[in-house]
Amino acid sequence: MNAAATLAPEMRAVLDRLATEDGPQPDPTLLPPAEGRAVAEAANRRWNRGGPAMARELIVETPDGRRAYVHIPQDDSRAQAILYVHGGGFSFCSAATHDGAARWLAQATGAAVVTFDYRLAPEHRYPAGLDDCLTVWAGRDAILPGRIWSVSGDSAGANLAVAMMLRLDGRDLPQSGLLFYGVYDADFDSPSYRAVADGPGLTRDKMRRYWDFYTGADADRLADPCLTPARASDAALAALPPLYLNAAEIDPLCSDSERFAARLHALGRKDRFDRIAGVVHGFMQMSLWLPQSVDAYRRAGDAFRVMT
């Protein structure tokens, strides 16, 4: 597959604009961690401009002493909340880089959306980030009391969201999950890893480095379902709450979502899966310029209302 030939015109326009505005950029996965994070932060913060205005935005201290950022939409249901886990290859990005994403998700779902920062690799390898997610989940009612909670995440954040549900093992589960172009396996020979090995955007080599940052190069990633949820047992997957999954068509991770959705469907589950044509990994960050991103949030909001 020629990935560049299948880009939607709107996606191509965004990539061309980024190339014009930013010029050549270093690969953050080849830089020291602090420098790589600075590059990722600068690249992602632009997407926070514009977007939906919230009725209220709060900063709340969690029981374990970290900050949680609460986005309450204009049409807040006053009943629902979503804990949102940001992506970034387990190593980059933050609640700040995904502020815009949180606001778009809040508007689309009518639920309050809560973001937070978790420990990042390679300084803090698995399961440090997952443990932080579980800690925030356990203290969620102190952040925003009286709500029914769901979970959401993009990319590595989707992996952490599913891993969190698997670790909960049927106890205290979210009401639902919204999962965007997630990391669910570590098969670098999947159809999409082969087809989109060199991007645009995310590449196979970058994903290899992200995995090495997160687990170390010698870890048996396929044996631990909290690393590769697509390989979890039938019983563990059957016990998950209702899920919505999407995938970007031009993304090394597309097969991860396709295969994960297929496993869920084979169990008789009714989880909805959307593959968004012509877009690259991370496209939901790009709502400022990309109509497919805005539409993806609408689809997620529609699915959320059905599940809850």
C-alpha positions in Angstrom: 0.0 0.0 0.0 1.2 3.5 -0.8 0.2 5.4 2.3 0.8 8.8 0.8 -1.5 8.1 -2.1 -4.5 7.3 0.1 -4.3 10.4 2.3 -7.6 12.3 2.4 -7.2 15.8 0.8 -7.9 17.4 4.2 -5.2 15.3 5.9 -2.7 16.1 3.1 -3.4 19.8 3.6 -2.8 19.6 7.3 0.5 17.7 6.8 1.6 20.2 4.2 0.8 23.1 6.4 2.7 21.6 9.3 5.7 21.1 7.0 5.6 24.7 5.9 5.1 26.2 9.4 7.6 24.0 11.3 10.1 23.0 8.7 12.3 19.9 9.4 11.8 18.5 12.9 14.0 16.1 14.9 12.6 12.7 15.7 11.9 13.0 19.4 12.5 9.3 20.0 16.1 9.8 19.0 16.7 12.6 21.5 17.5 12.5 25.2 14.1 12.1 27.0 13.8 15.7 28.2 14.6 17.1 24.8 12.3 14.7 23.1 9.5 15.7 25.4 10.1 19.4 24.7 9.8 18.7 21.0 6.5 16.7 21.5 5.1 19.4 23.8 5.8 22.1 21.3 4.3 20.1 18.4 1.1 19.3 20.3 0.3 22.4 22.2 -0.8 24.2 18.9 -3.9 21.9 18.9 -5.2 23.5 22.1 -6.1 26.7 20.3 -9.7 27.3 19.6 -12.1 24.4 20.2 -15.1 24.3 22.5 -15.4 26.6 25.4 -16.2 24.9 28.7 -18.7 26.0 31.3 -16.0 25.4 34.0 -12.4 24.3 34.1 -11.0 23.2 37.5 -7.7 22.1 38.9 -8.2 19.6 41.7 -5.7 17.8 43.9 -6.0 14.1 43.9 -5.8 12.0 47.1 -2.2 11.0 46.1 -1.2 14.7 45.7 -1.1 15.1 41.9 -3.1 17.6 39.9 -6.3 16.6 38.0 -7.7 18.9 35.3 -11.5 19.0 35.1 -13.3 20.1 31.9 -17.0 20.6 32.4 -18.9 21.2 29.1 -21.7 23.7 28.5 -24.3 20.9 28.3 -22.9 18.9 31.2 -25.1 16.0 32.1 -24.1 16.4 35.8 -24.2 12.6 35.9 -21.2 11.4 33.9 -17.5 11.8 34.0 -14.6 10.4 31.9 -11.1 9.8 33.0 -8.9 10.6 30.0 -5.4 9.0 29.6 -3.3 11.0 27.2 -1.1 9.3 24.5 2.5 9.9 23.6 4.2 6.5 23.3 4.3 6.0 27.1 7.2 8.6 27.0 5.9 12.0 25.8 3.0 14.4 26.1 1.0 15.4 29.1 -2.4 16.7 30.2 -1.3 20.0 28.8 -0.7 18.7 25.3 -4.2 17.1 25.3 -6.1 20.0 26.8 -7.9 20.6 23.5 -8.7 16.9 23.1 -10.2 16.8 26.5 -12.5 19.8 25.7 -13.6 18.3 22.4 -14.4 15.0 24.1 -16.3 16.8 26.8 -18.4 18.7 24.3 -19.1 15.5 22.2 -20.1 13.4 25.2 -21.8 15.9 27.5 -19.6 14.5 30.3 -17.0 16.1 32.5 -13.6 15.0 31.3 -10.6 14.7 33.7 -7.0 14.6 32.6 -3.8 14.0 34.6 -0.1 13.4 34.3 1.4 9.9 34.8 5.0 8.9 35.1 6.7 8.5 31.8 9.2 6.1 30.3 12.1 5.5 30.0 12.8 6.9 33.5 9.7 5.2 34.8 9.1 1.9 33.0 6.1 -0.4 33.1 4.1 -0.6 35.3 4.8 2.8 36.7 2.4 4.7 34.4 -0.3 2.1 34.7 0.0 2.2 38.5 -0.5 5.9 38.4 -3.7 5.5 36.3 -5.0 3.0 38.8 -4.3 5.3 41.7 -6.1 8.2 40.0 -9.0 5.9 39.2 -9.3 4.7 42.8 -9.5 8.3 44.0 -11.8 9.6 41.2 -14.7 10.4 43.5 -12.6 12.9 45.4 -11.9 14.7 42.1 -15.5 15.0 41.0 -18.0 13.4 43.4 -21.3 11.9 42.6 -20.6 10.9 39.0 -20.7 7.7 37.0 -17.3 7.2 35.5 -16.0 6.0 32.2 -12.5 5.9 30.8 -10.9 7.0 27.6 -7.5 7.3 26.0 -5.6 7.8 22.7 -2.7 5.7 21.4 -0.6 4.7 24.4 -3.3 6.2 26.6 -5.8 3.7 25.1 -3.4 0.9 26.0 -3.2 2.2 29.6 -7.0 2.5 29.7 -7.5 -1.1 28.7 -4.7 -2.3 30.9 -6.3 -0.5 33.8 -9.6 -2.3 33.2 -7.8 -5.6 33.0 -6.0 -5.0 36.2 -9.3 -4.2 37.9 -10.3 -7.7 37.0 -14.0 -7.2 37.1 -14.0 -5.0 40.2 -14.9 -1.3 40.2 -14.9 -1.1 36.4 -15.7 2.0 34.4 -19.2 2.1 32.9 -17.7 2.3 29.4 -14.5 2.9 27.4 -13.7 5.2 24.5 -10.4 4.1 22.8 -8.8 6.0 20.0 -6.1 4.4 17.7 -4.7 2.4 20.5 -1.6 0.3 21.1 -3.0 -3.2 21.7 -0.2 -5.5 20.4 3.5 -5.6 19.7 3.5 -7.3 16.3 5.7 -5.2 14.1 4.9 -7.5 11.1 1.2 -6.8 11.1 -0.4 -5.6 7.8 -0.5 -1.9 8.9 3.0 -2.0 10.3 4.3 -3.2 6.9 2.1 -0.8 4.9 2.8 2.3 6.9 6.3 1.4 8.2 7.7 4.8 7.2 4.7 7.0 8.0 3.7 9.7 7.4 3.8 10.6 11.1 4.2 7.6 13.3 6.6 4.9 12.0 7.4 1.3 12.8 10.9 2.3 14.1 9.4 4.9 16.4 7.0 2.4 17.8 9.9 0.0 18.4 11.7 2.7 20.3 8.5 3.5 22.3 8.2 -0.1 23.3 11.8 -0.3 24.3 11.4 2.9 26.4 8.3 1.5 28.1 9.4 -2.1 28.8 13.1 -2.4 28.0 14.2 -4.2 24.9 14.2 -7.7 26.4 10.7 -7.8 27.9 8.3 -10.5 26.9 5.5 -8.1 25.9 3.3 -10.7 24.3 2.9 -12.7 27.6 1.4 -9.8 29.6 -2.1 -8.8 28.6 -1.6 -5.4 30.4 1.0 -4.7 27.8 -0.7 -6.4 24.8 -4.4 -6.4 25.6 -5.3 -8.0 22.2 -3.8 -11.2 23.6 -5.8 -11.2 26.8 -7.9 -14.3 27.6 -11.4 -14.6 26.4 -12.7 -14.4 29.9 -10.8 -11.2 30.6 -12.0 -9.5 27.4 -15.6 -10.7 27.9 -15.6 -9.0 31.4 -14.7 -5.6 30.0 -17.4 -2.9 30.0 -18.9 -1.7 26.6 -16.2 -0.2 24.4 -16.0 2.2 21.4 -12.8 1.8 19.3 -11.6 3.7 16.4 -8.5 3.5 14.1 -6.7 5.8 11.7 -6.4 4.1 8.3 -2.9 5.4 7.6 -1.3 4.3 10.8 1.1 1.5 11.8 -1.3 0.8 14.6 -4.4 0.3 12.5 -4.1 -3.5 12.6 -3.8 -3.4 16.4 -7.3 -1.9 16.5 -8.7 -4.1 13.8 -7.5 -7.3 15.4 -8.6 -6.2 18.9 -12.0 -5.3 17.6 -12.2 -8.7 15.9 -11.4 -10.5 19.1 -14.1 -8.7 20.9 -16.6 -9.3 18.3 -15.7 -13.0 18.2 -16.8 -13.2 21.8 -20.3 -12.0 20.9 -19.7 -8.5 22.2 -21.4 -5.5 20.5 -18.5 -3.0 20.7 -18.5 -0.4 17.9 -15.4 0.0 15.8 -14.8 2.7 13.3 -11.9 2.9 10.9 -11.4 6.5 9.8 -10.3 6.6 6.1 -7.5 8.7 4.9 -6.1 10.0 8.2 -2.8 9.4 10.1 -2.1 8.4 13.7 -2.9 11.2 16.1 -5.5 12.8 13.8 -7.9 13.5 16.7 -5.4 16.1 18.0 -5.9 18.1 14.9 -9.4 19.4 15.3 -8.2 23.0 14.7 -7.7 22.2 11.0 -9.1 18.7 10.3 -12.8 18.1 9.9 -12.3 14.3 10.2 -11.1 14.9 13.8 -14.3 16.9 14.7 -16.4 14.1 13.1 -14.5 11.5 15.1 -15.4 13.1 18.4 -19.0 13.3 17.2 -19.0 9.5 16.5 -17.4 8.9 19.9 -20.0 11.0 21.6 -22.8 9.2 19.8 -21.3 5.8 20.9 -20.9 7.1 24.5 -24.6 8.0 24.8 -25.6 4.5 23.6 -23.2 2.8 26.1 -24.3 4.9 29.1 
